[in-house]
Amino acid sequence: MTTTAKEPAKATQAPLTEIVIPVRNEAKMLPSSIHRLHDYLVQNFPYPFLITIAESGSVDSTRDVGAALARRFPEVEFVSLDGRGRGLALRHVWAESRADVVSYMDADLSIDLNGFLPLVAPLASGHSDLAIGTRHARGASVRRSLLRSVLSRTYNLILRIVLGVNFSDAQCGFKAGRREVVQALLPTVHDDKWFFDTELLCVAQRQGMRIHEVPVDCLDDPETSVDIRRTVWDMLRGVVRVAGRRMRGSLIRPLPPHLQRPKLLAGPVHRFLRFAAVGAVTGVLHVLLYLGFRTMMPALPANGLGLLLATVLNTAANRRITFGVQTRHDMFRHQAKGAVAFLISLLCVSASLLALGPHASRAVELCVLLAGDALASLLRFTLMQQWVFARPAGEGNGGPVR
């Protein structure tokens, strides 16, 4: 990726914050948005600032409009990039920024600008590492279509269940971060499109960064050019990819000592939700393996073999996702202890299958199998928390548990 055009910087001192406006084919909207944002900051923001228009992939006159705005206002810069993607634009500008705080807003300025100073203040003071606007917290005021509201809440629920995130609104186009923190995290963020800021937040949380949330007022543009179907698909692919990286432990990378944060233990409710999510996936795998083996052998050995394979995967996944063990240390000891949980599960389900007798229908067998799995899961969670992954006094857990 190369820069095809850039207006030279005119500021003589490093600004407190650089506000990036990523754009593509926004020639009609851009002048009014930049005038409005610039006027607001001049009148209401008491610190030096820089507005950077980051264009990528436009086929209209956005480049000419952006360059003209940069020539008109001393506090506005324009950069044009080869390639396309909001993440691409943010990554490029943030990586080269000299500001103390880097931020971005959507080009339609759908978020009330009165939320900008509360967004930046905890970062400038050093209290927080990143800050996001949220439309889903008490105090927020939102006017948007029912479809977009449902999609947004569903997406954030998926993030909470699958990735265990704590922030409430990953999609809001109103985010900021301390420059040194963001630049340290950028190499770990792989997406360059719509999932970029969600992935950045997931990486930041895994590194123990403090994420501040600001309730915002939002009025969505009904004429937005965003392809909702394509965006949803890209974001779901991003969730799957980050979930895989999380299981492999690749969301964590060494940070400078002064940016490292204490690793906090997850609460019992969050831990159980993660355990339940892992259990749901491996439970489905167990059923599929059982049905496959059942065509070749009786119910008891089919269940035993399927449960053994599913349990090995379940223990490995719970090491990473539920209990946050990021190293290979004690991996075989954990699997050996997990085998005890396997035996308990096997006894629970096998006893149920034996009680049915040889003439039970396949549907009844499956119902008993699922009920036995549910009971065994409760026993496994208790064993894992109190014994398998319990940390001896004075020892760490090999990685963050969040």
C-alpha positions in Angstrom: 0.0 0.0 0.0 1.3 3.4 -1.0 0.3 7.0 -0.5 -0.8 8.5 -3.8 -1.3 12.1 -2.6 -0.8 14.0 0.6 -1.2 17.7 1.5 1.9 18.8 3.6 1.4 19.3 7.3 1.0 22.9 8.3 0.8 22.6 12.1 4.0 23.8 13.8 3.4 21.9 17.0 2.2 18.4 17.7 -1.6 18.6 18.3 -3.3 17.1 21.4 -5.5 15.0 19.1 -5.7 14.0 15.5 -9.2 13.3 14.2 -9.3 11.1 11.1 -12.3 11.2 8.8 -12.1 8.0 6.6 -13.9 8.6 3.3 -14.8 6.9 0.1 -17.0 8.6 -2.5 -18.1 11.3 -0.1 -17.6 14.4 -2.3 -21.1 15.7 -1.7 -21.1 15.3 2.1 -17.5 16.1 2.9 -17.4 19.9 2.6 -20.4 20.4 5.0 -19.0 17.8 7.5 -15.5 19.3 7.6 -16.8 22.9 7.9 -19.1 21.8 10.8 -16.4 19.8 12.6 -13.8 22.5 12.1 -16.1 25.3 13.4 -17.1 23.2 16.4 -13.6 22.4 17.4 -12.4 26.0 17.0 -15.2 27.2 19.2 -15.4 24.4 21.8 -12.2 22.4 21.9 -9.6 24.2 24.0 -6.5 22.3 22.7 -4.5 22.0 19.4 -6.1 19.6 17.0 -5.6 18.3 13.5 -8.3 17.0 11.1 -7.1 14.4 8.6 -9.3 13.4 5.7 -8.2 9.9 4.7 -9.5 8.9 1.3 -9.3 5.4 -0.1 -10.7 4.0 -3.3 -13.0 6.9 -4.3 -14.2 7.1 -7.9 -15.9 10.4 -7.6 -14.4 13.9 -6.9 -13.6 13.2 -3.2 -9.9 13.6 -3.8 -10.3 17.1 -5.3 -12.7 18.1 -2.6 -10.5 16.8 0.2 -7.4 18.5 -1.2 -9.3 21.8 -1.5 -10.4 21.6 2.1 -6.9 21.0 3.3 -5.7 24.1 1.4 -8.4 26.2 2.9 -8.0 25.3 6.6 -4.6 25.3 8.4 -5.9 22.5 10.8 -6.9 20.2 8.0 -4.7 17.6 6.1 -5.7 15.4 3.3 -4.2 12.0 2.4 -5.2 9.7 -0.5 -4.3 6.0 -0.3 -4.1 3.2 -2.8 -6.5 0.4 -1.9 -9.8 0.5 0.0 -11.0 0.1 3.5 -11.7 2.2 6.6 -9.2 0.1 8.6 -6.6 0.8 5.9 -7.1 4.5 6.2 -7.0 4.5 10.0 -4.0 2.3 10.2 -1.9 4.4 7.9 -2.7 7.8 9.5 -2.5 6.6 13.1 0.8 4.8 12.5 2.4 8.1 11.4 0.6 10.4 13.8 2.5 12.8 16.2 -0.6 13.7 18.3 -1.0 12.6 21.9 -4.4 11.2 21.1 -5.6 9.7 17.8 -9.3 9.4 17.0 -11.8 9.0 14.2 -15.4 9.9 13.3 -17.6 8.8 10.5 -17.9 11.3 7.6 -21.6 11.9 8.2 -20.9 13.1 11.8 -23.9 11.2 13.0 -22.6 11.3 16.6 -23.2 14.6 18.5 -19.9 16.4 18.6 -20.6 17.4 22.3 -19.3 13.9 23.1 -15.9 14.5 21.7 -14.3 16.3 24.7 -15.6 13.6 27.1 -14.1 11.0 24.7 -10.7 12.6 24.6 -10.4 13.8 28.2 -9.7 10.4 30.0 -7.0 9.7 27.4 -5.3 13.0 27.7 -5.2 12.7 31.5 -3.7 9.1 31.2 -6.7 7.6 33.0 -7.7 5.3 30.1 -6.0 3.8 27.1 -8.8 3.8 24.6 -12.3 5.4 24.5 -15.4 4.6 22.5 -18.7 6.2 22.0 -21.6 3.9 22.9 -25.2 3.9 21.8 -26.2 1.1 24.1 -25.5 2.6 27.5 -27.7 4.6 29.9 -27.7 8.2 28.9 -27.3 7.6 25.2 -29.9 9.0 22.8 -30.3 7.2 19.5 -32.5 7.6 16.4 -32.0 4.9 13.8 -33.9 2.3 11.9 -35.2 -0.8 13.7 -33.2 -3.0 11.4 -29.9 -1.3 12.1 -30.6 -1.2 15.8 -31.4 -5.0 16.0 -28.3 -5.8 13.9 -26.1 -3.7 16.1 -27.3 -5.2 19.4 -27.1 -8.8 17.9 -23.6 -8.2 16.7 -22.4 -6.9 20.1 -24.2 -9.8 21.8 -22.2 -12.2 19.6 -19.0 -10.5 20.5 -19.8 -10.9 24.2 -20.6 -14.6 23.9 -18.0 -15.7 21.5 -15.1 -13.3 22.3 -16.0 -12.4 25.9 -15.7 -8.7 25.3 -16.7 -6.2 28.0 -17.4 -3.1 25.9 -20.9 -2.4 24.8 -20.7 -0.9 21.3 -18.0 -2.1 18.9 -19.4 -0.4 15.8 -19.9 3.2 16.8 -17.9 5.4 14.5 -16.6 7.6 17.4 -13.4 6.2 18.9 -10.1 7.4 20.3 -6.9 6.1 21.8 -3.6 7.2 23.3 -1.2 7.3 20.3 1.6 5.2 21.9 -1.0 2.5 22.9 -2.6 2.4 19.5 0.7 2.3 17.6 1.9 -0.6 19.9 -1.3 -2.6 19.2 -1.6 -2.0 15.4 0.8 -4.9 14.4 -1.6 -7.3 16.1 -4.6 -6.0 14.2 -5.0 -7.8 10.8 -8.2 -6.4 9.4 -8.1 -3.4 7.1 -11.9 -2.9 6.5 -15.0 -2.6 8.7 -13.8 -5.0 11.4 -10.6 -3.1 12.1 -11.8 -1.1 15.1 -13.6 -4.1 16.6 -10.4 -6.2 16.3 -8.4 -3.3 17.8 -10.7 -3.3 20.9 -10.5 -7.1 21.2 -6.7 -6.9 21.1 -6.7 -4.0 23.6 -8.9 -5.9 26.1 -6.8 -9.0 25.9 -3.7 -6.9 26.7 -5.5 -5.5 29.8 -6.0 -2.0 28.4 -8.5 0.3 30.1 -11.4 1.1 27.7 -13.5 4.1 28.6 -17.1 4.3 27.3 -19.0 7.6 26.6 -22.8 7.5 26.1 -23.5 9.5 22.9 -26.4 11.0 21.0 -26.7 9.5 17.5 -28.8 10.3 14.5 -28.0 7.8 11.7 -28.0 9.0 8.1 -30.9 7.2 6.3 -29.1 7.7 3.0 -25.9 6.0 4.1 -24.0 4.2 1.3 -22.9 1.4 3.5 -23.7 -2.1 2.1 -25.3 -3.5 5.3 -25.4 -7.1 4.0 -21.7 -7.1 3.0 -20.7 -5.3 6.2 -22.5 -7.9 8.4 -20.8 -10.7 6.5 -17.4 -9.2 6.8 -17.8 -8.6 10.5 -19.0 -12.2 11.2 -16.0 -13.5 9.3 -13.9 -11.2 11.5 -15.4 -12.7 14.7 -14.6 -16.2 13.5 -11.0 -15.2 12.6 -10.4 -13.5 15.9 -11.9 -16.4 17.9 -9.4 -18.7 16.1 -6.5 -16.4 16.9 -7.6 -16.1 20.5 -7.6 -19.9 20.8 -4.1 -20.0 19.4 -2.9 -17.2 21.7 -1.9 -14.9 18.9 -3.9 -11.8 20.1 -1.2 -11.2 22.7 2.2 -9.7 21.8 5.0 -8.2 24.0 4.4 -4.5 24.8 6.9 -1.9 26.2 7.0 -2.3 30.0 5.3 1.1 30.6 2.3 0.0 28.5 1.8 -3.3 30.2 -1.3 -3.6 32.4 -2.1 -5.9 35.4 -3.9 -9.0 34.3 -7.3 -9.3 36.0 -9.2 -12.6 36.6 -12.5 -12.9 34.9 -15.6 -12.9 37.1 -17.5 -16.2 37.6 -20.4 -15.1 35.5 -18.2 -14.2 32.5 -16.2 -17.4 33.0 -19.2 -19.6 33.0 -20.6 -17.9 29.8 -17.3 -18.6 28.1 -17.4 -22.2 29.3 -21.0 -22.5 28.1 -20.1 -21.2 24.7 -17.2 -23.7 24.4 -19.4 -26.4 25.7 -22.1 -25.7 23.1 -19.6 -26.0 20.3 -18.0 -29.2 21.5 -21.4 -30.6 22.5 -22.5 -30.3 18.9 -19.3 -31.9 17.8 -20.0 -34.8 20.3 -23.4 -35.3 18.8 -22.1 -35.3 15.2 -19.3 -37.8 16.1 -21.8 -40.0 17.9 -24.1 -40.1 14.9 -21.1 -41.0 12.7 -19.7 -43.7 14.9 -23.3 -45.1 15.6 -23.4 -46.3 12.0 -20.4 -48.5 12.7 -20.8 -49.6 16.3 -23.3 -49.9 19.3 -24.4 -46.8 21.3 -22.0 -47.1 24.2 -18.7 -47.3 22.3 -20.0 -44.7 19.8 -20.7 -42.4 22.7 -17.4 -43.1 24.4 -15.2 -42.5 21.4 -17.1 -39.3 20.3 -17.0 -37.9 23.9 -13.3 -38.6 24.2 -12.5 -36.6 21.0 -14.8 -33.8 22.0 -13.4 -33.6 25.5 -9.8 -33.3 24.3 -10.9 -30.3 22.2 -13.1 -29.0 25.0 -10.2 -29.0 27.5 -7.8 -27.3 25.0 -10.4 -24.6 24.2 -11.2 -24.0 27.9 -7.5 -23.5 28.7 -7.4 -20.6 26.2 -10.8 -19.1 26.2 -12.3 -19.7 29.7 -9.3 -19.8 32.0 -6.9 -17.7 29.9 -3.9 -20.1 29.9 -1.8 -18.8 27.1 1.4 -21.0 27.3 2.0 -24.7 26.8 3.1 -25.1 30.4 1.2 -27.9 32.2 -0.8 -28.6 29.0 -0.5 -32.4 29.5 -1.3 -32.2 33.2 -4.4 -30.2 32.3 -5.4 -32.8 29.7 -4.8 -35.6 32.2 -7.0 -33.9 34.8 -9.5 -33.2 32.0 -9.7 -37.0 31.5 -11.2 -37.3 34.9 -14.0 -34.9 33.8 -14.3 -37.1 30.7 -14.8 -40.2 32.8 -17.5 -38.4 34.8 -19.2 -37.4 31.7 -18.9 -40.8 30.2 -20.5 -42.4 33.3 -23.4 -39.9 33.4 -24.3 -40.4 29.7 -23.6 -44.1 29.6 -25.8 -44.8 32.6 -28.6 -42.9 30.9 -28.1 -44.8 27.6 -28.0 -48.2 29.5 -31.3 -47.3 31.3 -33.0 -46.9 27.9 -32.4 -50.5 26.8 -31.6 -51.7 23.3 -35.0 -50.8 21.7 -35.0 -47.1 22.2 -35.4 -44.9 19.1 -32.5 -42.8 17.8 -34.4 -39.6 18.7 -34.8 -40.8 22.3 -31.1 -41.6 22.4 -30.2 -38.1 21.2 -32.5 -36.5 23.8 -30.9 -38.5 26.6 -27.4 -37.8 25.2 -28.1 -34.0 25.3 -29.6 -34.2 28.8 -26.6 -36.1 30.0 -24.2 -33.6 28.4 -25.9 -30.8 30.2 -25.5 -32.5 33.6 -21.9 -33.5 32.9 -21.1 -29.9 31.8 -22.1 -28.5 35.2 -19.8 -31.1 36.9 -17.0 -30.4 34.4 -17.2 -26.6 35.1 -16.9 -27.2 38.8 -14.0 -29.5 38.4 -12.2 -27.3 36.0 -12.5 -24.2 38.1 -11.7 -25.9 41.4 -9.2 -28.4 40.4 -8.1 -28.7 36.7 -7.1 -25.1 36.2 -6.9 -24.0 39.8 -3.7 -22.0 40.4 -1.4 -23.1 43.3 -0.8 -20.3 45.8 1.9 -17.9 44.5 1.7 -19.0 40.9 0.3 -17.2 37.9 -1.9 -18.7 35.3 0.4 -18.4 32.4 -1.5 -15.5 30.8 -4.3 -13.1 31.2 -7.8 -14.2 32.1 -10.3 -11.6 31.0 
